[in-house]
Amino acid sequence: MNRIAFFLSFKTFLLWALLGVLSLGKAQCQGEKFILLKRGNNQHTQLRIYPGETLTYKSKALGYFVSDVVVDIDTDYIYLSENILKPSDLVAIDIRDKDPRNRSLKQLSTLFLGAGSMAIALEGINNLYRENRFYINPGLASVSAVLLGVGIGLIPWKYTYFTLSSKNKVQLVELGM
């Protein structure tokens, strides 16, 4: 009786494992749809927007930016939750949150701001501890002021809009079966 129960449980396990492998294979064969924002041929400057993501865009019909969720992508149209667009109707797309280069710029500005503020703070604390008075060396003050200035200067410098032009293209991509 014990062998029969083991055989039945092993057979059930094999059946579930086979179904799992088949379902994984089916998931990999399904197509992938996305909006490709191309700036030249460099792949590092290409951005992808998948269905389910928020798209903030400015169209020819509207003179302001609208945020909407991408529901589906066809070969000719972008289906949004409240609108249907052709890629030729787009004027600009807001890419502040999508562009990975903005994260690098934010990290770089944070690095400069942190270095400048740490230099001033540590110099002041060190002189306060040694000489019992708050004093900052003028050379170090100028270096930390330059670091803080570079950090503050990098804050507004971001890639904000993808404006369609002869170099900047929008493609609707459907990969798969």
N, C-alpha and C positions, 0 to 999 in steps of 0.2 A: 504494500500500500504506500509505503514511503517513497519507493522508486517511481511509482506512477504519479504521485503529487509533484515530485521533482521534475519529471519529464514534462508534465503539463505546464509547470511554471517556467521551465526553460524554453518550451515551445512558445509560450506567451511572450516571453522576453525577446525571443528572436523575431517574432511577428512585429512587436512594437519598435524594435531596432530597425527592421527593414522599412517600416512606414516612416520612421524618422529620417532615414537616409534618403528615401524617395521624396519626402517633402522638402528637404534641404536642396536637393537637385532641382526641384521645380522652382524654388525661390530664386535660385541663381539663374535660371533660364528666363525669368521674367525681365521685361525691359526696364530701362532707366530713362526717365524724362527729366530734363532740366533746361533752364535758360542760361545760355553761355554769354557772358559779357566779355568780349575780346578787345584788347588794346594791343594791336600788332600781333606778331607771331610768338611772343614770349609767353610761356605757360605760367610764369609767376605772376603775370598781370591779368590772368583770366580769372573771372569769378563765376561761380555757379549758384543759381537759385533754384531750389527743388520745390516740388509741390508740398504745401503745408507751411512754407516759410512766408514771412511778410515781405511784400514788395512795396516800397515807397517810390512813386514815380510821378513824373509830370508829362502829360500828354499834350498833343497839339490842340485839342478841343478845350482843355482846361489850362489856365495860366498859373496854377498853384500845384503843390505836391499833395498827393493822395496816398494813403496807406491802405493796402488791401492784402488779403491772403490768397496765395496762388493755390487754386483748386486742381487744375489739370493743365497740361500743355499738349497742344496739337502741333501738326507741322506748320500751320498757318496762324494759329490764334493762341493767346494766353487767356485761359479761363480763370477769372478771379471770383471771389465770393459775391461781389456786387457789380462786376463789370466784365466785359470781354474786350480784349485789346489785340490789335495787330502790332507786330514789332515796328512797323513803319510809323505808327501813331505816337510812339514814345519820343520824347524830347530829351529827358534826363532821368536818371535813376539815382536815388540816394544810397550811397555805399558806405556810410560812416561806420556802421556796425558790422559790415560784411568783409571789408578789406583787411586782410591779416597784417598789412604794412602799418595800419593805424595802431595795432597793438604794440608793434615794435617801437614806433615813435613815442607812444605813451610810456613804455618801459624806459626808453632812453631819456625822456624828459624827467621821469621820476628819479632816475639814477643821478642826473646832474643836480636836481633840487636836493636830493638827499646828501650828496657829497658836499655841496656848498653849505647847507645848514649844519651838517655834522662838523665841518671844519671850524665854523664860527663857534658852535657850542662847545666843542672839545677844547679849543684854545681858551675860551673864556673860563671854563671850569678849571682847566689846568692852571692858569694864572691866578685864579681865585684861591686855589688850594696852595700854590707855592708862595705867592706874594701877598696873600690876604687882601687883594684888590682886583676888581674886574678890569682887565686890560687886554686889548686885542692888537696884535702886531699889524701895522699898516700893510705890509706885504701880503700877509695871509688874508687880511680883510679885502684886498683888491682881488686876489685869486678866488676867494669864496664869492665875491660879488659877481665875478665873471661866470662862475659855475651857476649861480642862481639866475643870472640873466639869460644864460643859454637854456636853462631848464624852463624858464618862463617863456622864452621865445619859441620853444618847440611845442608848447601846449596847443596853440591855435593852428599849427601847421599840420593839417590832416588831409587825406584824400576824401573829399566829401561827396562829389557828384560824378557820375559817369555820364557825360554828355555825348550823345550820338553825333558822329562826324564821319569823315572819310576814313579816319584811322580807327575809330571806336565803332564796333559792330555788335549787334545783338543777334544771336542765333538761337533757334528753338531746336533742341536736340532730343531725338527719340532713339535710344539704343535698345536692341533686343529683337524679339521675334515678332 
